[in-house]
């Protein structure tokens, strides 16, 4: 059984004026979606494509707790 990891991450814009906190189980894929503006929403509206920080967790419960 492969190890499953979960991540919280913080994105900002080039001016570091807006922050976004997110959670995912695939950080590389999720970052690429934000970078390419694949989904219309908060991160595309404020042009958030700079990864400031991330943490890795081994279960979703701890990840959600940390995100909150």
N, CA, C and O atoms as a Maestro MAE file, in Angstrom:
{
 s_m_m2io_version
 :::
 2.0.0
}

f_m_ct {
 s_m_title
 :::
 protein
 m_atom[272] {
  # First column is atom index #
  i_m_mmod_type
  r_m_x_coord
  r_m_y_coord
  r_m_z_coord
  i_m_residue_number
  s_m_chain_name
  s_m_pdb_residue_name
  s_m_pdb_atom_name
  i_m_atomic_number
  :::
  1 25 0.849 -1.183 0.000 1 A "UNK " " N  " 7
  2 3 0.000 0.000 0.000 1 A "UNK " " CA " 6
  3 2 0.896 1.250 0.000 1 A "UNK " " C  " 6
  4 15 1.719 1.415 0.901 1 A "UNK " " O  " 8
  5 25 0.745 2.120 -0.992 2 A "UNK " " N  " 7
  6 3 1.597 3.318 -1.054 2 A "UNK " " CA " 6
  7 2 1.241 4.308 0.052 2 A "UNK " " C  " 6
  8 15 0.093 4.396 0.487 2 A "UNK " " O  " 8
  9 25 2.243 5.039 0.488 3 A "UNK " " N  " 7
  10 3 2.006 6.082 1.488 3 A "UNK " " CA " 6
  11 2 1.224 7.221 0.864 3 A "UNK " " C  " 6
  12 15 1.507 7.638 -0.259 3 A "UNK " " O  " 8
  13 25 0.253 7.714 1.585 4 A "UNK " " N  " 7
  14 3 -0.569 8.838 1.128 4 A "UNK " " CA " 6
  15 2 -0.198 10.047 1.977 4 A "UNK " " C  " 6
  16 15 -0.207 9.977 3.206 4 A "UNK " " O  " 8
  17 25 0.121 11.134 1.330 5 A "UNK " " N  " 7
  18 3 0.474 12.348 2.031 5 A "UNK " " CA " 6
  19 2 -0.513 13.451 1.691 5 A "UNK " " C  " 6
  20 15 -1.114 13.461 0.617 5 A "UNK " " O  " 8
  21 25 -0.667 14.368 2.613 6 A "UNK " " N  " 7
  22 3 -1.540 15.519 2.459 6 A "UNK " " CA " 6
  23 2 -0.730 16.765 2.774 6 A "UNK " " C  " 6
  24 15 0.246 16.708 3.523 6 A "UNK " " O  " 8
  25 25 -1.134 17.882 2.203 7 A "UNK " " N  " 7
  26 3 -0.355 19.106 2.342 7 A "UNK " " CA " 6
  27 2 -1.265 20.288 2.629 7 A "UNK " " C  " 6
  28 15 -2.381 20.369 2.116 7 A "UNK " " O  " 8
  29 25 -0.773 21.204 3.456 8 A "UNK " " N  " 7
  30 3 -1.336 22.541 3.513 8 A "UNK " " CA " 6
  31 2 -0.310 23.431 2.838 8 A "UNK " " C  " 6
  32 15 0.889 23.151 2.868 8 A "UNK " " O  " 8
  33 25 -0.787 24.502 2.231 9 A "UNK " " N  " 7
  34 3 0.135 25.388 1.530 9 A "UNK " " CA " 6
  35 2 -0.380 26.816 1.577 9 A "UNK " " C  " 6
  36 15 -1.576 27.059 1.739 9 A "UNK " " O  " 8
  37 25 0.547 27.756 1.432 10 A "UNK " " N  " 7
  38 3 0.200 29.173 1.409 10 A "UNK " " CA " 6
  39 2 0.715 29.761 0.100 10 A "UNK " " C  " 6
  40 15 1.889 29.618 -0.243 10 A "UNK " " O  " 8
  41 25 -0.180 30.423 -0.622 11 A "UNK " " N  " 7
  42 3 0.164 31.114 -1.863 11 A "UNK " " CA " 6
  43 2 0.040 32.621 -1.654 11 A "UNK " " C  " 6
  44 15 -0.708 33.083 -0.792 11 A "UNK " " O  " 8
  45 25 0.777 33.369 -2.449 12 A "UNK " " N  " 7
  46 3 0.655 34.823 -2.472 12 A "UNK " " CA " 6
  47 2 0.887 35.314 -3.894 12 A "UNK " " C  " 6
  48 15 1.155 34.526 -4.801 12 A "UNK " " O  " 8
  49 25 0.779 36.629 -4.079 13 A "UNK " " N  " 7
  50 3 1.065 37.225 -5.378 13 A "UNK " " CA " 6
  51 2 2.495 37.770 -5.385 13 A "UNK " " C  " 6
  52 15 3.206 37.643 -4.389 13 A "UNK " " O  " 8
  53 25 2.912 38.360 -6.466 14 A "UNK " " N  " 7
  54 3 4.307 38.838 -6.568 14 A "UNK " " CA " 6
  55 2 4.597 39.967 -5.594 14 A "UNK " " C  " 6
  56 15 5.755 40.199 -5.246 14 A "UNK " " O  " 8
  57 25 3.560 40.676 -5.147 15 A "UNK " " N  " 7
  58 3 3.749 41.788 -4.215 15 A "UNK " " CA " 6
  59 2 3.584 41.374 -2.749 15 A "UNK " " C  " 6
  60 15 3.749 42.196 -1.848 15 A "UNK " " O  " 8
  61 25 3.263 40.108 -2.516 16 A "UNK " " N  " 7
  62 3 3.048 39.572 -1.164 16 A "UNK " " CA " 6
  63 2 1.950 40.326 -0.402 16 A "UNK " " C  " 6
  64 15 2.065 40.543 0.805 16 A "UNK " " O  " 8
  65 25 0.893 40.721 -1.109 17 A "UNK " " N  " 7
  66 3 -0.171 41.493 -0.477 17 A "UNK " " CA " 6
  67 2 -1.426 40.687 -0.158 17 A "UNK " " C  " 6
  68 15 -2.270 41.152 0.608 17 A "UNK " " O  " 8
  69 25 -1.569 39.493 -0.725 18 A "UNK " " N  " 7
  70 3 -2.735 38.648 -0.503 18 A "UNK " " CA " 6
  71 2 -2.249 37.241 -0.191 18 A "UNK " " C  " 6
  72 15 -1.322 36.747 -0.833 18 A "UNK " " O  " 8
  73 25 -2.871 36.589 0.794 19 A "UNK " " N  " 7
  74 3 -2.515 35.215 1.155 19 A "UNK " " CA " 6
  75 2 -3.696 34.285 0.906 19 A "UNK " " C  " 6
  76 15 -4.857 34.675 1.036 19 A "UNK " " O  " 8
  77 25 -3.370 33.046 0.545 20 A "UNK " " N  " 7
  78 3 -4.372 31.998 0.356 20 A "UNK " " CA " 6
  79 2 -3.833 30.739 1.012 20 A "UNK " " C  " 6
  80 15 -2.692 30.349 0.764 20 A "UNK " " O  " 8
  81 25 -4.638 30.102 1.843 21 A "UNK " " N  " 7
  82 3 -4.261 28.850 2.500 21 A "UNK " " CA " 6
  83 2 -5.102 27.736 1.904 21 A "UNK " " C  " 6
  84 15 -6.329 27.833 1.855 21 A "UNK " " O  " 8
  85 25 -4.444 26.680 1.452 22 A "UNK " " N  " 7
  86 3 -5.164 25.568 0.850 22 A "UNK " " CA " 6
  87 2 -4.681 24.231 1.368 22 A "UNK " " C  " 6
  88 15 -3.694 24.148 2.099 22 A "UNK " " O  " 8
  89 25 -5.392 23.186 0.979 23 A "UNK " " N  " 7
  90 3 -5.065 21.816 1.363 23 A "UNK " " CA " 6
  91 2 -5.211 20.928 0.130 23 A "UNK " " C  " 6
  92 15 -6.117 21.124 -0.679 23 A "UNK " " O  " 8
  93 25 -4.313 19.950 -0.008 24 A "UNK " " N  " 7
  94 3 -4.367 19.047 -1.153 24 A "UNK " " CA " 6
  95 2 -3.657 17.744 -0.821 24 A "UNK " " C  " 6
  96 15 -2.939 17.655 0.175 24 A "UNK " " O  " 8
  97 25 -3.861 16.734 -1.660 25 A "UNK " " N  " 7
  98 3 -3.098 15.493 -1.521 25 A "UNK " " CA " 6
  99 2 -2.055 15.359 -2.635 25 A "UNK " " C  " 6
  100 15 -1.347 14.355 -2.711 25 A "UNK " " O  " 8
  101 25 -1.967 16.371 -3.493 26 A "UNK " " N  " 7
  102 3 -0.961 16.374 -4.562 26 A "UNK " " CA " 6
  103 2 -0.514 17.821 -4.769 26 A "UNK " " C  " 6
  104 15 -1.124 18.565 -5.537 26 A "UNK " " O  " 8
  105 25 0.541 18.204 -4.087 27 A "UNK " " N  " 7
  106 3 0.966 19.598 -4.083 27 A "UNK " " CA " 6
  107 2 1.418 20.079 -5.459 27 A "UNK " " C  " 6
  108 15 1.082 21.192 -5.865 27 A "UNK " " O  " 8
  109 25 2.167 19.265 -6.170 28 A "UNK " " N  " 7
  110 3 2.658 19.670 -7.493 28 A "UNK " " CA " 6
  111 2 1.510 19.930 -8.459 28 A "UNK " " C  " 6
  112 15 1.502 20.940 -9.162 28 A "UNK " " O  " 8
  113 25 0.540 19.020 -8.494 29 A "UNK " " N  " 7
  114 3 -0.617 19.183 -9.381 29 A "UNK " " CA " 6
  115 2 -1.419 20.424 -8.998 29 A "UNK " " C  " 6
  116 15 -1.807 21.210 -9.862 29 A "UNK " " O  " 8
  117 25 -1.664 20.597 -7.709 30 A "UNK " " N  " 7
  118 3 -2.477 21.719 -7.252 30 A "UNK " " CA " 6
  119 2 -1.794 23.050 -7.532 30 A "UNK " " C  " 6
  120 15 -2.444 24.013 -7.938 30 A "UNK " " O  " 8
  121 25 -0.478 23.104 -7.314 31 A "UNK " " N  " 7
  122 3 0.250 24.338 -7.609 31 A "UNK " " CA " 6
  123 2 0.150 24.672 -9.097 31 A "UNK " " C  " 6
  124 15 -0.056 25.827 -9.467 31 A "UNK " " O  " 8
  125 25 0.297 23.656 -9.942 32 A "UNK " " N  " 7
  126 3 0.208 23.879 -11.382 32 A "UNK " " CA " 6
  127 2 -1.175 24.400 -11.767 32 A "UNK " " C  " 6
  128 15 -1.286 25.277 -12.624 32 A "UNK " " O  " 8
  129 25 -2.227 23.872 -11.145 33 A "UNK " " N  " 7
  130 3 -3.583 24.371 -11.415 33 A "UNK " " CA " 6
  131 2 -3.704 25.851 -11.056 33 A "UNK " " C  " 6
  132 15 -4.297 26.631 -11.801 33 A "UNK " " O  " 8
  133 25 -3.140 26.230 -9.909 34 A "UNK " " N  " 7
  134 3 -3.172 27.647 -9.521 34 A "UNK " " CA " 6
  135 2 -2.360 28.487 -10.500 34 A "UNK " " C  " 6
  136 15 -2.806 29.546 -10.940 34 A "UNK " " O  " 8
  137 25 -1.175 28.012 -10.833 35 A "UNK " " N  " 7
  138 3 -0.269 28.755 -11.704 35 A "UNK " " CA " 6
  139 2 -0.872 28.986 -13.084 35 A "UNK " " C  " 6
  140 15 -0.731 30.065 -13.659 35 A "UNK " " O  " 8
  141 25 -1.550 27.962 -13.613 36 A "UNK " " N  " 7
  142 3 -2.163 28.057 -14.937 36 A "UNK " " CA " 6
  143 2 -3.568 28.665 -14.904 36 A "UNK " " C  " 6
  144 15 -4.204 28.831 -15.945 36 A "UNK " " O  " 8
  145 25 -4.041 28.991 -13.712 37 A "UNK " " N  " 7
  146 3 -5.382 29.548 -13.533 37 A "UNK " " CA " 6
  147 2 -6.448 28.619 -14.138 37 A "UNK " " C  " 6
  148 15 -7.361 29.059 -14.837 37 A "UNK " " O  " 8
  149 25 -6.299 27.338 -13.846 38 A "UNK " " N  " 7
  150 3 -7.202 26.328 -14.393 38 A "UNK " " CA " 6
  151 2 -8.611 26.461 -13.832 38 A "UNK " " C  " 6
  152 15 -9.571 26.057 -14.488 38 A "UNK " " O  " 8
  153 25 -8.754 27.012 -12.642 39 A "UNK " " N  " 7
  154 3 -10.066 27.194 -12.021 39 A "UNK " " CA " 6
  155 2 -10.290 28.683 -11.759 39 A "UNK " " C  " 6
  156 15 -9.411 29.378 -11.250 39 A "UNK " " O  " 8
  157 25 -11.464 29.146 -12.110 40 A "UNK " " N  " 7
  158 3 -11.816 30.544 -11.849 40 A "UNK " " CA " 6
  159 2 -12.173 30.651 -10.366 40 A "UNK " " C  " 6
  160 15 -13.012 29.904 -9.863 40 A "UNK " " O  " 8
  161 25 -11.534 31.577 -9.684 41 A "UNK " " N  " 7
  162 3 -11.823 31.743 -8.260 41 A "UNK " " CA " 6
  163 2 -10.882 32.750 -7.630 41 A "UNK " " C  " 6
  164 15 -10.298 33.598 -8.304 41 A "UNK " " O  " 8
  165 25 -10.751 32.631 -6.320 42 A "UNK " " N  " 7
  166 3 -9.974 33.579 -5.530 42 A "UNK " " CA " 6
  167 2 -8.528 33.683 -6.012 42 A "UNK " " C  " 6
  168 15 -8.020 34.788 -6.201 42 A "UNK " " O  " 8
  169 25 -7.860 32.547 -6.212 43 A "UNK " " N  " 7
  170 3 -6.441 32.591 -6.570 43 A "UNK " " CA " 6
  171 2 -6.210 33.149 -7.967 43 A "UNK " " C  " 6
  172 15 -5.203 33.817 -8.202 43 A "UNK " " O  " 8
  173 25 -7.115 32.890 -8.888 44 A "UNK " " N  " 7
  174 3 -6.945 33.464 -10.222 44 A "UNK " " CA " 6
  175 2 -7.294 34.956 -10.222 44 A "UNK " " C  " 6
  176 15 -6.660 35.746 -10.922 44 A "UNK " " O  " 8
  177 25 -8.301 35.336 -9.435 45 A "UNK " " N  " 7
  178 3 -8.703 36.742 -9.359 45 A "UNK " " CA " 6
  179 2 -7.574 37.624 -8.827 45 A "UNK " " C  " 6
  180 15 -7.353 38.727 -9.327 45 A "UNK " " O  " 8
  181 25 -6.864 37.134 -7.815 46 A "UNK " " N  " 7
  182 3 -5.798 37.920 -7.193 46 A "UNK " " CA " 6
  183 2 -4.402 37.528 -7.680 46 A "UNK " " C  " 6
  184 15 -3.399 37.970 -7.120 46 A "UNK " " O  " 8
  185 25 -4.341 36.702 -8.720 47 A "UNK " " N  " 7
  186 3 -3.076 36.311 -9.351 47 A "UNK " " CA " 6
  187 2 -2.094 35.701 -8.344 47 A "UNK " " C  " 6
  188 15 -0.927 36.089 -8.281 47 A "UNK " " O  " 8
  189 25 -2.590 34.745 -7.565 48 A "UNK " " N  " 7
  190 3 -1.766 34.094 -6.551 48 A "UNK " " CA " 6
  191 2 -1.083 32.884 -7.161 48 A "UNK " " C  " 6
  192 15 -1.720 31.857 -7.393 48 A "UNK " " O  " 8
  193 25 0.200 33.000 -7.418 49 A "UNK " " N  " 7
  194 3 0.928 31.882 -8.017 49 A "UNK " " CA " 6
  195 2 2.326 31.719 -7.447 49 A "UNK " " C  " 6
  196 15 3.169 31.065 -8.063 49 A "UNK " " O  " 8
  197 25 2.590 32.302 -6.280 50 A "UNK " " N  " 7
  198 3 3.888 32.159 -5.628 50 A "UNK " " CA " 6
  199 2 3.702 31.333 -4.354 50 A "UNK " " C  " 6
  200 15 2.997 31.745 -3.433 50 A "UNK " " O  " 8
  201 25 4.337 30.171 -4.314 51 A "UNK " " N  " 7
  202 3 4.239 29.291 -3.149 51 A "UNK " " CA " 6
  203 2 5.161 29.809 -2.054 51 A "UNK " " C  " 6
  204 15 6.379 29.855 -2.224 51 A "UNK " " O  " 8
  205 25 4.567 30.199 -0.926 52 A "UNK " " N  " 7
  206 3 5.344 30.712 0.202 52 A "UNK " " CA " 6
  207 2 5.787 29.613 1.155 52 A "UNK " " C  " 6
  208 15 6.905 29.636 1.668 52 A "UNK " " O  " 8
  209 25 4.890 28.640 1.388 53 A "UNK " " N  " 7
  210 3 5.113 27.684 2.472 53 A "UNK " " CA " 6
  211 2 4.242 26.458 2.248 53 A "UNK " " C  " 6
  212 15 3.160 26.547 1.667 53 A "UNK " " O  " 8
  213 25 4.734 25.298 2.721 54 A "UNK " " N  " 7
  214 3 3.898 24.106 2.750 54 A "UNK " " CA " 6
  215 2 4.349 23.194 3.876 54 A "UNK " " C  " 6
  216 15 5.497 23.249 4.316 54 A "UNK " " O  " 8
  217 25 3.425 22.349 4.339 55 A "UNK " " N  " 7
  218 3 3.706 21.316 5.327 55 A "UNK " " CA " 6
  219 2 3.102 20.011 4.827 55 A "UNK " " C  " 6
  220 15 2.059 20.006 4.174 55 A "UNK " " O  " 8
  221 25 3.774 18.901 5.144 56 A "UNK " " N  " 7
  222 3 3.319 17.575 4.729 56 A "UNK " " CA " 6
  223 2 2.811 16.809 5.944 56 A "UNK " " C  " 6
  224 15 3.395 16.880 7.026 56 A "UNK " " O  " 8
  225 25 1.707 16.068 5.752 57 A "UNK " " N  " 7
  226 3 1.098 15.282 6.813 57 A "UNK " " CA " 6
  227 2 0.794 13.883 6.295 57 A "UNK " " C  " 6
  228 15 0.643 13.667 5.093 57 A "UNK " " O  " 8
  229 25 0.708 12.943 7.223 58 A "UNK " " N  " 7
  230 3 0.446 11.560 6.818 58 A "UNK " " CA " 6
  231 2 -1.031 11.188 6.890 58 A "UNK " " C  " 6
  232 15 -1.414 10.110 6.436 58 A "UNK " " O  " 8
  233 25 -1.868 12.063 7.454 59 A "UNK " " N  " 7
  234 3 -3.298 11.771 7.439 59 A "UNK " " CA " 6
  235 2 -4.102 13.054 7.272 59 A "UNK " " C  " 6
  236 15 -3.652 14.145 7.623 59 A "UNK " " O  " 8
  237 25 -5.291 12.894 6.731 60 A "UNK " " N  " 7
  238 3 -6.127 14.045 6.390 60 A "UNK " " CA " 6
  239 2 -6.621 14.777 7.631 60 A "UNK " " C  " 6
  240 15 -6.749 16.001 7.608 60 A "UNK " " O  " 8
  241 25 -6.898 14.066 8.700 61 A "UNK " " N  " 7
  242 3 -7.398 14.700 9.912 61 A "UNK " " CA " 6
  243 2 -6.423 15.730 10.457 61 A "UNK " " C  " 6
  244 15 -6.818 16.851 10.778 61 A "UNK " " O  " 8
  245 25 -5.158 15.363 10.562 62 A "UNK " " N  " 7
  246 3 -4.140 16.304 11.054 62 A "UNK " " CA " 6
  247 2 -3.960 17.494 10.088 62 A "UNK " " C  " 6
  248 15 -3.714 18.622 10.516 62 A "UNK " " O  " 8
  249 25 -4.084 17.222 8.813 63 A "UNK " " N  " 7
  250 3 -3.953 18.280 7.810 63 A "UNK " " CA " 6
  251 2 -5.074 19.298 7.960 63 A "UNK " " C  " 6
  252 15 -4.826 20.504 7.951 63 A "UNK " " O  " 8
  253 25 -6.289 18.825 8.098 64 A "UNK " " N  " 7
  254 3 -7.441 19.710 8.258 64 A "UNK " " CA " 6
  255 2 -7.320 20.508 9.546 64 A "UNK " " C  " 6
  256 15 -7.607 21.705 9.571 64 A "UNK " " O  " 8
  257 25 -6.897 19.845 10.617 65 A "UNK " " N  " 7
  258 3 -6.716 20.540 11.894 65 A "UNK " " CA " 6
  259 2 -5.679 21.653 11.771 65 A "UNK " " C  " 6
  260 15 -5.887 22.750 12.289 65 A "UNK " " O  " 8
  261 25 -4.588 21.389 11.105 66 A "UNK " " N  " 7
  262 3 -3.541 22.395 10.943 66 A "UNK " " CA " 6
  263 2 -4.009 23.540 10.055 66 A "UNK " " C  " 6
  264 15 -3.687 24.700 10.309 66 A "UNK " " O  " 8
  265 25 -4.763 23.217 9.023 67 A "UNK " " N  " 7
  266 3 -5.268 24.256 8.125 67 A "UNK " " CA " 6
  267 2 -6.174 25.229 8.885 67 A "UNK " " C  " 6
  268 15 -6.115 26.440 8.673 67 A "UNK " " O  " 8
  269 25 -6.994 24.693 9.754 68 A "UNK " " N  " 7
  270 3 -7.912 25.554 10.515 68 A "UNK " " CA " 6
  271 2 -7.157 26.351 11.527 68 A "UNK " " C  " 6
  272 15 -7.754 27.135 12.265 68 A "UNK " " O  " 8
  :::
 }
 m_bond[271] {
  # First column is bond index #
  i_m_from
  i_m_to
  i_m_order
  :::
  1 1 2 1
  2 2 3 1
  3 3 4 2
  4 3 5 1
  5 5 6 1
  6 6 7 1
  7 7 8 2
  8 7 9 1
  9 9 10 1
  10 10 11 1
  11 11 12 2
  12 11 13 1
  13 13 14 1
  14 14 15 1
  15 15 16 2
  16 15 17 1
  17 17 18 1
  18 18 19 1
  19 19 20 2
  20 19 21 1
  21 21 22 1
  22 22 23 1
  23 23 24 2
  24 23 25 1
  25 25 26 1
  26 26 27 1
  27 27 28 2
  28 27 29 1
  29 29 30 1
  30 30 31 1
  31 31 32 2
  32 31 33 1
  33 33 34 1
  34 34 35 1
  35 35 36 2
  36 35 37 1
  37 37 38 1
  38 38 39 1
  39 39 40 2
  40 39 41 1
  41 41 42 1
  42 42 43 1
  43 43 44 2
  44 43 45 1
  45 45 46 1
  46 46 47 1
  47 47 48 2
  48 47 49 1
  49 49 50 1
  50 50 51 1
  51 51 52 2
  52 51 53 1
  53 53 54 1
  54 54 55 1
  55 55 56 2
  56 55 57 1
  57 57 58 1
  58 58 59 1
  59 59 60 2
  60 59 61 1
  61 61 62 1
  62 62 63 1
  63 63 64 2
  64 63 65 1
  65 65 66 1
  66 66 67 1
  67 67 68 2
  68 67 69 1
  69 69 70 1
  70 70 71 1
  71 71 72 2
  72 71 73 1
  73 73 74 1
  74 74 75 1
  75 75 76 2
  76 75 77 1
  77 77 78 1
  78 78 79 1
  79 79 80 2
  80 79 81 1
  81 81 82 1
  82 82 83 1
  83 83 84 2
  84 83 85 1
  85 85 86 1
  86 86 87 1
  87 87 88 2
  88 87 89 1
  89 89 90 1
  90 90 91 1
  91 91 92 2
  92 91 93 1
  93 93 94 1
  94 94 95 1
  95 95 96 2
  96 95 97 1
  97 97 98 1
  98 98 99 1
  99 99 100 2
  100 99 101 1
  101 101 102 1
  102 102 103 1
  103 103 104 2
  104 103 105 1
  105 105 106 1
  106 106 107 1
  107 107 108 2
  108 107 109 1
  109 109 110 1
  110 110 111 1
  111 111 112 2
  112 111 113 1
  113 113 114 1
  114 114 115 1
  115 115 116 2
  116 115 117 1
  117 117 118 1
  118 118 119 1
  119 119 120 2
  120 119 121 1
  121 121 122 1
  122 122 123 1
  123 123 124 2
  124 123 125 1
  125 125 126 1
  126 126 127 1
  127 127 128 2
  128 127 129 1
  129 129 130 1
  130 130 131 1
  131 131 132 2
  132 131 133 1
  133 133 134 1
  134 134 135 1
  135 135 136 2
  136 135 137 1
  137 137 138 1
  138 138 139 1
  139 139 140 2
  140 139 141 1
  141 141 142 1
  142 142 143 1
  143 143 144 2
  144 143 145 1
  145 145 146 1
  146 146 147 1
  147 147 148 2
  148 147 149 1
  149 149 150 1
  150 150 151 1
  151 151 152 2
  152 151 153 1
  153 153 154 1
  154 154 155 1
  155 155 156 2
  156 155 157 1
  157 157 158 1
  158 158 159 1
  159 159 160 2
  160 159 161 1
  161 161 162 1
  162 162 163 1
  163 163 164 2
  164 163 165 1
  165 165 166 1
  166 166 167 1
  167 167 168 2
  168 167 169 1
  169 169 170 1
  170 170 171 1
  171 171 172 2
  172 171 173 1
  173 173 174 1
  174 174 175 1
  175 175 176 2
  176 175 177 1
  177 177 178 1
  178 178 179 1
  179 179 180 2
  180 179 181 1
  181 181 182 1
  182 182 183 1
  183 183 184 2
  184 183 185 1
  185 185 186 1
  186 186 187 1
  187 187 188 2
  188 187 189 1
  189 189 190 1
  190 190 191 1
  191 191 192 2
  192 191 193 1
  193 193 194 1
  194 194 195 1
  195 195 196 2
  196 195 197 1
  197 197 198 1
  198 198 199 1
  199 199 200 2
  200 199 201 1
  201 201 202 1
  202 202 203 1
  203 203 204 2
  204 203 205 1
  205 205 206 1
  206 206 207 1
  207 207 208 2
  208 207 209 1
  209 209 210 1
  210 210 211 1
  211 211 212 2
  212 211 213 1
  213 213 214 1
  214 214 215 1
  215 215 216 2
  216 215 217 1
  217 217 218 1
  218 218 219 1
  219 219 220 2
  220 219 221 1
  221 221 222 1
  222 222 223 1
  223 223 224 2
  224 223 225 1
  225 225 226 1
  226 226 227 1
  227 227 228 2
  228 227 229 1
  229 229 230 1
  230 230 231 1
  231 231 232 2
  232 231 233 1
  233 233 234 1
  234 234 235 1
  235 235 236 2
  236 235 237 1
  237 237 238 1
  238 238 239 1
  239 239 240 2
  240 239 241 1
  241 241 242 1
  242 242 243 1
  243 243 244 2
  244 243 245 1
  245 245 246 1
  246 246 247 1
  247 247 248 2
  248 247 249 1
  249 249 250 1
  250 250 251 1
  251 251 252 2
  252 251 253 1
  253 253 254 1
  254 254 255 1
  255 255 256 2
  256 255 257 1
  257 257 258 1
  258 258 259 1
  259 259 260 2
  260 259 261 1
  261 261 262 1
  262 262 263 1
  263 263 264 2
  264 263 265 1
  265 265 266 1
  266 266 267 1
  267 267 268 2
  268 267 269 1
  269 269 270 1
  270 270 271 1
  271 271 272 2
  :::
 }
}
